[in-house]
Amino acid sequence: MPRPISSLLLLAATALLLAPASAAAQQSGAILIWPVHPVIEGEAGAAALWIENPGKAPVTLQTRIFAWSQEGGKNVYAAQDELLATPPIVTIDPGARQLVRLTRTAPPPTEAERAYRLIVDELPVESGDSAAAGGATVTFRMRYSLPLFSYARGAGPKALAARKTPQPAPRLSWSIGQDAGGAWLKVRNSGAVHARLTDVALGEGAARHTVAAGLLGYVLPGREARWPLAGMPASGAPLILSVNGAPAGPIAPKSE
């Protein structure tokens, strides 16, 4: 059973890799990771994740997979035993690459898709000088976080494409709220698949307020997410955004 953990503990003192849809690989710090949108098809037992070290020194990495949900508009991560990253810890030499298999340890989900978060941590390195002095120094540490989706049998992107069946789309609605912390944008997804929101703006023309020039975030199926706004937009301002890489367009507000 998934065991909830603190998202603050999971993400503290780290750098997150939140990749744009058009990227084939992302580099941040000393490593390359691809694909940046890994999926496990319902008919597959595993998926491949490649990590490359283009740097000049070996790097040691730990890969873990967490269950991912959203509660109260915030991301929630939990330990799980449905997927396993193997090998979990690797040391990659300069110029080398490593295959990490993302393997199912349970049957495919019964819902169309299930969300996970793939976390790759660069482990601390002890410097020679500090070791000689009897101490240890963390010389570099980064964290990379990628979305990972596992699909039911026949529901994955490749399976649908093979049957020439249209890919399902999320169903989004939105609202603007305000509390003591300021204004915020809330987006709900009542569809069966996730929504990746990019190029988000409120209003048009001179009244346009850019919320995110690139990736804003994800809204999981049957969930809602919220993001702070710099100010309260004008009443009636449309929300314009790109969903899962489609051309940007407006979505209807939530009727309450």
N, C-alpha and C positions, 0 to 999 in steps of 0.2 A: 504494500500500500504506500502511496506517496506520503512523505512526511514533510509538512511545511517547514521552510527555513526562512530566515530573514532576508529579504531582498537587499536591505542595506548592508548586511554582512556579506552577501554574495558579491555585491558590486563596489564595495568601498575600496578606495585607494587604487583604482584600476582605470584602464582606458578601454572603452568598448568599441568594437568594430561593428558599425552599423552600415552595411554596404548598400550602395545604390543598385537599382535593378539592372543597369546596363553593364555592370562590372563582371568580368570573367574571373578576376582574382583581385584581392586587396592586399596592399602592403601597409603595415603600420609598425614602426619600430624595425625589427630585424627579420620578420618572417612573412611569407606569402601563404595564403590559405585559399583553396578553391575546391568545389564550388562554394560561393557565398550564400546560396540558397539551396542547401542540400535537402533532398526528399528521399523517403523510403517508400517505394511503390508497394501496393497491396500484395502483388505477386512475388515480390522480392524478399529475401531474407536479410539483406544488408544493403548499405550504400557506401560509396567510397568518399573519403575526405583526404585530400592531399595537402601536405604542409612542406614548404620549401624554405631553406635557410640561405638567403643570398648574402649573408654577412661574412665576416672574416674570422668569426670565432664560433665554436660549437654552441648550440643552444639546447637546453633541456626543457621539455614541455609536458604538461599534464592535461589530458582531455577528459572532461566529464560531461554527462548529459543529465539535465534536470527537467522534470515535468514543468510545464508553463501554463499558467492560467491568469485570469484577470479578475480582481475583486475590488469593488468600490472604485473602479476606474484606474487601479494601479496593477502593475505586474506582480505576480506571485510565483515563486519558484519552490519546488519541492523535490526531495530525493525520490527516486523511482527505480524499479527493477525490470522495466519492459524493454529498454534499449541499453546496449553496452558499447563503449568505445574501446577497441583493442588495436594495438597495445595502449594501455592508459597513460603510460609514461614513456617518452622517447627522448633520445639525445640525437640531434641531427648535426652532422658535420657541415662546415662551410661548403656551399655549392651543391649540397645533397638535398634530396627530397624523401619524404616518408609517407607511406600509405597508412591511414588509420581507418579501420573498418567500423562502421556504425551498424551494429548487428542487433536484430530482434532476439529477445529471449522469451517472448510471449507471442501469441497469435496477433495478426493485424487487428486494428481497432474495429469496432462495430459501427462507430460513427464515421462520416465521410473522411474526416481528418482529425488527427490529434497533434497538439503542439508541444514542442520541447525547446529547450534552450541549450545550445552546445557551447560550452565554456572551455577555452584553451588558455591555460595559465603558463606563463614563462616562470620557471622555478628560480628561486634565488641562487646566485652564484657567489661562491666564497672566493675572495681575492687572495692571491699568494701572499701579499704583504700582511693582510690581516691574519691569515692562517699562521704565519711565522710569529706573529705577535700574540698568538693564543686567542684571537677573536675571530669573528666572522662578520663580513660586510655584504649587504645586499647591493650589488653594483647595478642591477637593472631588473625590472620586472614589469611585464605588461599583461593585460588580460584581453582576450578577444572573445566576443560573444556573437554567435550566429543563430538565426532561427532554424529550426529543424522540424519538418512536418512528416508524420507517418500517416499513410492512407489506407483505407479499407480496400478489400479486394475489388478490383474493377473501378475504383474511384480516383486513382492517381492520374496525374497529367499524361503519362505515356499510354496508360490503358485507355483513357478517353480519346486521345489522339488516334490510337490504332483503330478504334471503332468509329472514328469521325464524328464523335459526340462533342457538342460544344462544352467548353470548360464552364463549370458553375461559377456564378459571380456572387460576391457578398451583397447583402442588402443593408444599406446604410441610412441612418438618420442622425440628426445632430441637434444640439441646443447650446446656448450660451448661458452660463451661470456666473454668479458673483457671490463671494463670501468675504470673510475678514482678510483672507489672504490675497484677494484680488479677483480678477475675471479669469474664467477658464472656458475652454472648448471641450464639450463632451460629444463623442461619436459612438453610436451604438451599431452593432452588426447583428442583424437577426437572420443572416444567411447561414449556410452550412460550411463555408470555407472562409479563411482569414482574409483580411484586407490590409495591404501594405500601402500606407498613405504617404505620398510625396508631393512636392510643389503645391503646398497648401496656402490659400489666401482667402481673406474675407473682404468682400466688396470688389468693385471694379473701377477702372479708370483712376481718377485722381483720389478716390476714396479707398483704393485698394490697400489692404494691410497684409503684408506677407507674414504668415505664421511660420512657415518652414520653406526655405529655398530648395532643399533636398528632401531627405527622409525625415518625416515627422515621427512615425512609429507604426505599430500594428494594432489592429482590433481583431481579436479572435472570434470564432463563431459563437453566437449567442451571448456575447460579452460587450462591455463598453469600456472605453478608455478616455482619459481626460488629460488635457495639457493646459498649462498656464498661458494667459495672454498678457501682452504688455499693457493693454488698455481695453476698455469696453468699446466694441465696434458700434457703428451706427445701427439703429434699429432697421431691420429689413435687409441688411447686407447679405448677399449670397455667399455660400461657402463653395469655393472652387478648388478642386484638387485632382490629382491623378491617383487611381486605384489600381494596384497590381500592374503598373507599367502602362496602363491604357492612357490615351490622350486626356488631358485635364478637362474637367467639366464640372457643372454644379451638381450638388445633391440636395434633396429636399430636407428641410428641417424636421425635427421630431414633433409630432402632434401630441400635445399633452392636455 
